[in-house]
């Protein structure tokens, strides 16, 4: 299944729809994003704006989520800033905490008040 993100006038994701892969096939049996966009527009209106997003993060950085911003220069979906102290890494296109996450610690969460990781 293919996934398409509906963008508002500020390139913010407002909806995600699922489209069967067969809908995207051209006359040669090759999937084309443009065909999927045309399909979405036929359902939701010609004045809507759509971008395909990858559920497996194979393209455009990460799977689009509600409130994510589509950066047309980077051709990537960028999540909202998770905490005020986190900074955006332009190279990886990911938000990073001001303090590195502890190694081998999957059970921890960020504490914005203390600007530190808390083990769970």
N, C-alpha and C positions, 0 to 999 in steps of 0.2 A: 504494500500500500504506500502511496505517496502522500506527503503532508504539505499543505500550503498555509502560509501565514497571511492573514489579512492585515494590511498596514493602514494606519490613519494618515492624515496630512503631514504629520511629523515623523513618519516612519516608525511609529510605535505599534507593536503587535496588539491587535484587538480581538483576534479570533484565530483559531487553527481548525482547518478542515482536512478530512481524509478523503483521498480520491483513489479509486481503483487504478492500478498501474496500466490496465488496458486502455484507459481513457487517454493516457499520455502518448500512446504509440502513433508514430507517423506511418506513411505508406510503406516504409521499409522495415517496420516493426521495431523502431528505435524510440525509446522514451525521449520526449522533448518537453522541457519546462514550459515553453510558450503555449503548447497545446493545453497543458493543465491550467495555466493562467486564463486562457480563453474559456475553458470549461467553467472555472470559478466565476468569471465575469458573467457568463451566461446565466448562472444561478443567482448571483448576488448583485448584479448590476455592472454595467459597462464602466461606470465611474469609480469602481473599486480598484485597489492596488494590492497585488499579490506577489509573494516570493515563495519559492519552494524551500522547504527546510528538511533537514535530514534527521530522522529519528535516531540513527546510529552515529550522528556527528561526523558523517563522511564529507560534508562540505558546509560552508558558511559558518564555520567555527563550532557552533553548538546548536542543538535543537531549539527552535524558537519557543518561547513561553510568553504567556500573557504579560504585557508590560515591557518586554524586551524591546530594544531599539535596533532597527536595521541600519547599519552603517554602509551606505552605498559606495563609499570610497574603498573601504576594506572588504566589501561584499561579505559581511558577517553579521550575525545576530549577537547583540551584546546584552547580557542580563543587567537588571537594575543593580545599583550599588548596594551591596548587602548591609554595610555599616558605614557610618560617616568617616571613620578612620581609614578605611580601606582605599587603596589607590589602584587605578587602572594601569595594567602593564600593556603598553602599546605593542610590544613584540608578541606576547602570547595571547593578547586580547582577552585577558581574564583579570578579575579583581583579586587583589592580594592584600592580606592582613599586614599591618606594620611589623608584626612579629611572626616569624616562621612557625608553622604548625609543628608540634613535636614529632620527631621521627617515629615511625611505626605505631602511631597512636591514632587509630581510627575513631575511638570513642572519646572524642573531646569536642568541646564547643567554644565559640568565641565569646568573651565577655567584653563588651564595649566600654563598660565603666572602668575596668582595670587595664584595658588594652592588653589582654593576655588570654591564653588558652586555658580552659579548665578541663581536667580529666574527669570523665564520667564514671 
